[in-house]
Amino acid sequence: MGINTERDIEANLQIGPTDQGMVRLYIYAGDLEIPMDFDPEEAEEIAEELRAAAATARNVKKRR
């Protein structure tokens, strides 16, 4: 399965700070729960990657 493979799975994402000073991405789908903790610097890098991916996706959509 790659980034372009579509799946019919419903999942939820929560993002927030923890009481330990980390940023948590919490993904849950049915019985599956995936908590991922990042230090603030890593979280900012992820945010930059999300912004870059959104910009690229926006450009792909404009070309269609």
C-alpha positions in Angstrom: 0.0 0.0 0.0 1.4 3.4 -1.0 0.5 7.0 -0.4 -1.8 7.0 -3.5 -3.7 3.7 -2.6 -7.2 4.5 -1.5 -8.7 2.6 1.3 -12.3 2.4 2.6 -11.4 2.9 6.3 -12.8 5.6 8.5 -10.4 7.0 11.1 -10.3 9.9 13.4 -7.3 12.2 14.3 -6.9 14.3 17.4 -4.0 16.6 17.9 -3.0 18.3 21.1 -0.3 18.9 23.8 0.4 16.4 26.5 1.1 17.2 30.1 4.7 16.1 29.4 5.3 18.9 27.0 4.9 16.8 23.9 2.6 17.1 20.9 0.4 14.1 20.4 -1.2 12.9 17.2 -3.8 10.4 18.2 -5.3 8.2 15.5 -8.1 5.8 16.1 -10.1 3.6 13.8 -12.4 1.0 15.3 -10.4 -1.0 17.8 -7.0 0.4 16.6 -5.5 3.3 18.6 -2.2 4.9 17.6 -0.8 7.6 19.9 2.3 9.3 18.5 4.2 11.8 20.6 6.6 14.4 19.2 8.7 17.1 20.8 7.6 20.6 19.8 10.4 21.0 17.2 9.5 17.7 15.5 5.8 18.8 15.5 6.7 22.0 13.7 8.6 20.0 11.1 5.6 17.9 10.6 3.4 21.0 10.3 5.8 22.3 7.6 5.5 19.0 5.7 1.7 19.2 5.9 1.7 22.7 4.5 4.0 21.7 1.7 1.9 18.7 0.8 -1.3 20.9 0.9 0.3 23.4 -1.5 1.4 20.6 -3.9 -2.1 19.0 -3.7 -3.7 22.4 -4.4 -1.5 22.8 -7.5 -2.4 19.3 -8.8 -6.1 20.1 -8.4 -5.7 23.4 -10.3 -4.1 21.6 -13.3 -7.1 19.2 -13.7 
